[in-house]
């Protein structure tokens, strides 16, 4: 096939990138109508574009975020003085970071840090508000769960955002003598029995909100194929 | 994520708030890992690159110029770190002519979805790094021409040219493998 002229090439590229104006779209349609080779090229490039778009984003390995976040435990160097750290040194820094912050290995979350940021910016006077939310992340084997617990009087709102490459289950454990499930999204994947509310984590991204009456703490347990992959405890301080 | 949020986090980091850095990591961990993974097609190296990028970011935050988008800065590091790995690999490897079919070329009778994705990833893997970079930024972190130009420090015209050439090379390779 002969090389397409520059104009046709620009129009095809813009079409693939969703950047065609109405006039350009009409011009491309006219050019394609006139030239079967151009139609073939356009079709193949469209198919190539779609195949590229069909490749799913990869889920970072479990623990990467924790290891990376441990980096700030080390002193910031002047620009240009960076030396690459080995995984083992980073892991050692991670352990040190954990000792400093007293965090559980599998419990961490970006929103938690946003909360911390709010607290630091507000110089303490809004700390009670910031501390009234608690967050946790559980990440293992391609399953990510971000959970946020908020208190609204006697109602607890538990928001659970999940992203799963493979199915799993999140168990929300409560003290049934003190806390009970009062509402949830109309979702067949949520079941309640005794001290446990089970949430089926389906492949893909999902957000659910559960409501409880009572008081925290609420424990989370991430499971897959009968195995416990991680645990976290959420609590809410009184504002 | 909004640029203002990133900027606030960077300021907080520079003020000594390491928790703010965790917010940046949470936001960009996945795209940075994906950039490295698609550039290198090696999960272990991609993990190592992601660690290096974020630690470099932390170490060098004071040199970050807020007139640029934070993601441009961190994606550029991810691309550059990946290119360093590719250069190291290339020292011990024979050059690949992207227009030549490989021995395993030839239309397969039937490919399932995973196999097609494998063929597409193979095709990306055979692109020269400058072409691979634009494909990765376009399709795996969804950057537009201007963002790609800023990340790669080239002009928009060059971005468009490289992207078109990269798509052509992929198209030819996929046609050879029978998936078009």
Interface residues (C-beta under 8 A of the other chain):
Chain A: X9 X10 X13 X16 X17 X44 X45 X47 X48 X49 X51 X52 X53 X54 X55 X57 X58 X59 X60 X61 X64 X65 X67 X68 X69 X71 X72 X73 X74 X76 X77 X79 X81 X82 X84 X85 X87 X90 X108 X109 X110 X111 X112 X113 X114 X116 X117 X120 X121
Chain B: X8 X9 X12 X13 X15 X17 X18 X19 X20 X21 X22 X23 X25 X26 X27 X29 X30 X31 X33 X34 X37 X43 X46 X47 X48 X50 X51 X52 X54 X55 X56 X58 X59 X60 X61 X62 X63 X113 X116 X117 X120 X121 X135 X138 X139 X140 X144 X145 X160 X163 X164 X167 X168 X170 X171 X174 X175 X179 X180
